């Protein structure tokens, strides 16, 4: 009887493990930028040159709609952000509820990191993106909506979202740093600003509702300080982030 080739068996086992790992990985929702180029950076090293001699892309991607020379927030919504119905509905709910314009703007912007940049820590990323251009309270509310959404607040009728049980499991508990941030937020003067974002956030998923960004043009104009040079070109501490969203496949 021929003995099995242990080396071959090990190779087959490794191949099976690799395939199963990739299948599992494919089920995980990755960020917008995870595979924004032609090559998946997690599994390939960059070759020293493109085989057919073409130069690496160092500007706008011709596969994407062109951005204007001085892009505005509205341009990013139209040309770079993914589906924005949720944040538009959220802002509409806040507007109908009679909330201050700063809260309406925070609701409009609270998930722009998800639609345009990255999912993980999206409240922190979104706050950083907008910090130079909005009132400090708006950025704070956007940052901490990510924290307070995990905690019920009976005083305003906010329950822990049932969807989170489906998404993360019944045993999920926020990380210790989130819990610490929540305790700090509870004592902050703008706690309710972040809480109002969550109140107008989770329930803003009506597939039949149609809300247009133009409805918030005046609020954006009064509360979002559009740089004259255009988002990404104003030398702010976050300009590079806006440029990355505008040109996500640049080589460097």
C-alpha positions in Angstrom: 0.0 0.0 0.0 1.4 3.4 -1.0 1.9 5.8 1.8 0.4 9.2 1.4 2.8 12.0 0.6 2.8 14.1 3.8 4.2 17.1 2.1 1.4 17.0 -0.4 -1.2 16.6 2.4 0.2 19.6 4.2 0.0 21.6 1.0 -3.6 20.6 0.5 -4.4 21.4 4.1 -2.8 24.8 3.8 -4.6 25.5 0.6 -7.9 24.5 2.2 -7.3 26.7 5.1 -6.4 29.6 2.8 -9.6 29.1 0.8 -11.7 29.0 3.9 -10.0 32.1 5.3 -10.7 33.9 2.0 -14.3 32.8 2.0 -14.7 34.0 5.6 -13.0 37.3 4.7 -15.3 37.8 1.8 -18.3 37.8 4.2 -16.9 40.7 6.2 -18.0 44.2 5.1 -14.8 46.1 4.5 -14.3 49.9 4.3 -14.7 51.9 1.2 -11.0 52.3 0.7 -10.0 48.7 1.4 -10.0 47.7 -2.2 -10.1 51.0 -4.0 -7.4 50.1 -6.5 -6.8 47.4 -9.0 -4.7 45.4 -6.6 -5.8 44.2 -3.1 -3.0 45.6 -0.9 -3.6 42.9 1.7 -2.5 40.1 -0.6 -0.1 41.6 -3.1 3.2 43.4 -3.1 3.5 46.3 -5.4 5.6 45.4 -8.5 8.5 47.8 -9.3 6.8 48.9 -12.5 3.6 48.3 -14.5 4.3 45.5 -17.0 3.0 47.4 -20.1 5.0 50.5 -19.3 2.2 52.8 -18.2 3.0 55.2 -15.4 1.3 54.8 -12.0 -1.8 56.9 -11.4 -0.9 60.1 -9.6 -4.0 62.1 -10.2 -7.8 61.7 -10.6 -9.0 58.2 -11.5 -10.6 58.3 -15.0 -13.1 55.6 -13.9 -14.6 58.1 -11.4 -16.7 61.2 -12.1 -14.4 64.2 -12.4 -14.4 66.6 -9.4 -14.4 70.3 -9.9 -11.2 72.3 -9.3 -12.6 73.7 -6.1 -14.8 70.9 -4.7 -17.5 71.7 -2.2 -19.2 69.5 0.4 -22.1 69.1 -2.0 -19.7 67.9 -4.7 -18.4 65.1 -2.4 -22.0 64.1 -1.7 -22.8 63.9 -5.4 -19.6 62.5 -6.8 -17.7 60.6 -4.2 -19.9 59.5 -1.3 -21.9 56.3 -1.5 -25.7 56.2 -1.0 -26.6 59.0 1.4 -30.3 58.4 2.0 -29.8 57.5 5.6 -28.0 60.8 6.6 -30.4 62.8 4.5 -33.4 61.2 6.2 -31.7 61.7 9.6 -31.2 65.4 8.9 -34.8 65.7 7.7 -36.1 64.1 10.9 -34.0 66.6 13.0 -35.4 69.5 10.9 -39.0 68.4 11.3 -38.4 68.0 15.0 -37.4 71.6 15.2 -33.9 71.1 16.3 -31.2 73.7 16.0 -29.4 74.0 12.7 -26.2 72.7 14.3 -28.0 69.5 15.2 -29.5 69.2 11.7 -26.0 69.6 10.2 -24.6 67.0 12.6 -27.2 64.5 11.5 -26.4 65.2 7.9 -22.7 64.6 8.4 -22.6 62.0 11.1 -22.0 59.0 8.8 -20.0 60.6 6.0 -17.0 58.5 6.9 -19.0 55.4 6.3 -20.3 56.6 2.9 -17.0 58.1 1.8 -14.1 56.9 3.7 -14.1 54.0 6.2 -16.5 52.2 8.6 -14.4 51.6 11.6 -14.5 54.4 14.2 -16.6 56.3 11.7 -17.8 58.9 14.2 -14.2 59.9 15.0 -13.2 60.0 11.4 -16.3 62.0 10.4 -15.7 64.5 13.2 -12.0 64.9 12.1 -13.1 65.5 8.5 -15.4 68.3 9.4 -13.7 69.9 12.4 -12.0 72.8 10.6 -15.2 73.8 8.9 -18.0 73.6 11.5 -18.9 74.8 15.0 -17.0 72.8 17.7 -20.3 71.5 19.0 -21.2 69.9 15.6 -17.9 68.1 15.4 -18.3 67.0 19.1 -21.8 65.6 18.5 -20.6 63.7 15.4 -17.7 62.2 17.2 -19.6 61.1 20.3 -22.7 59.8 18.5 -20.5 56.8 17.9 -20.1 56.3 21.6 -23.5 57.1 23.1 -25.4 55.0 20.5 -24.4 51.9 22.5 -26.1 53.1 25.7 -29.7 53.5 26.4 -31.1 56.8 27.8 -34.6 56.4 29.2 -34.9 60.2 29.8 -35.2 60.8 26.1 -36.7 57.4 25.1 -33.6 56.0 23.5 -33.3 52.2 23.8 -30.3 50.0 22.8 -31.0 49.3 19.1 -32.4 45.8 18.5 -30.5 45.8 15.2 -27.2 45.8 17.2 -28.2 42.5 18.7 -28.5 41.1 15.2 -25.4 42.8 14.0 -23.0 42.1 16.8 -24.6 39.4 18.9 -26.4 39.4 22.2 -23.2 39.1 24.2 -21.5 42.1 22.6 -20.2 44.8 24.9 -18.5 48.0 23.8 -14.7 48.2 24.2 -13.4 49.7 27.5 -12.2 52.9 25.7 -15.8 53.3 24.4 -17.2 52.9 27.9 -14.7 55.4 29.3 -15.6 57.9 26.5 -19.3 57.4 27.3 -18.8 58.2 31.0 -17.0 61.4 30.0 -19.7 62.3 27.4 -22.5 61.9 30.0 -21.0 64.8 32.0 -20.2 67.0 29.0 -22.2 70.2 28.2 -22.9 68.9 24.7 -24.0 65.4 25.7 -27.5 66.0 24.5 -26.2 67.2 21.1 -24.7 63.8 20.5 -27.7 62.0 21.9 -30.0 63.9 19.5 -28.0 62.6 16.6 -28.7 59.1 17.8 -32.4 59.9 18.3 -32.6 61.0 14.6 -30.2 58.3 13.4 -31.3 54.8 13.9 -34.8 55.2 12.7 -33.9 57.1 9.5 -34.3 54.1 7.2 -37.5 54.6 5.3 -37.0 53.1 1.8 -40.0 55.1 0.5 -38.7 58.5 1.7 -37.0 60.7 -0.8 -34.8 63.6 0.6 -32.6 65.7 -1.6 -29.4 67.4 -0.5 -30.6 70.7 -1.9 -33.1 70.9 0.9 -30.2 71.6 3.3 -28.3 74.0 1.0 -29.1 77.0 3.2 -28.2 75.2 6.4 -24.9 74.0 4.9 -24.2 77.5 3.7 -24.7 79.0 7.1 -23.0 76.4 9.1 -20.3 74.7 7.0 -17.4 77.0 6.3 -16.5 76.0 2.7 -12.8 76.8 2.1 -12.3 79.1 -0.9 -9.6 76.8 -2.3 -11.9 73.8 -2.2 -12.1 70.9 0.2 -8.8 69.1 0.0 -6.8 72.2 -1.2 -7.0 74.6 1.7 -4.0 73.4 3.7 -6.2 72.5 6.7 -5.0 69.6 8.9 -7.5 67.3 7.2 -7.2 68.4 3.6 -5.3 65.2 2.8 -8.3 63.2 3.9 -10.6 65.0 1.5 -8.0 64.6 -1.3 -7.9 60.8 -0.6 -11.6 60.6 -1.0 -11.5 62.6 -4.2 -8.6 60.6 -5.6 -8.6 57.2 -3.7 -6.5 55.3 -6.2 -3.5 57.6 -6.3 -0.3 55.5 -6.1 1.3 57.9 -3.6 
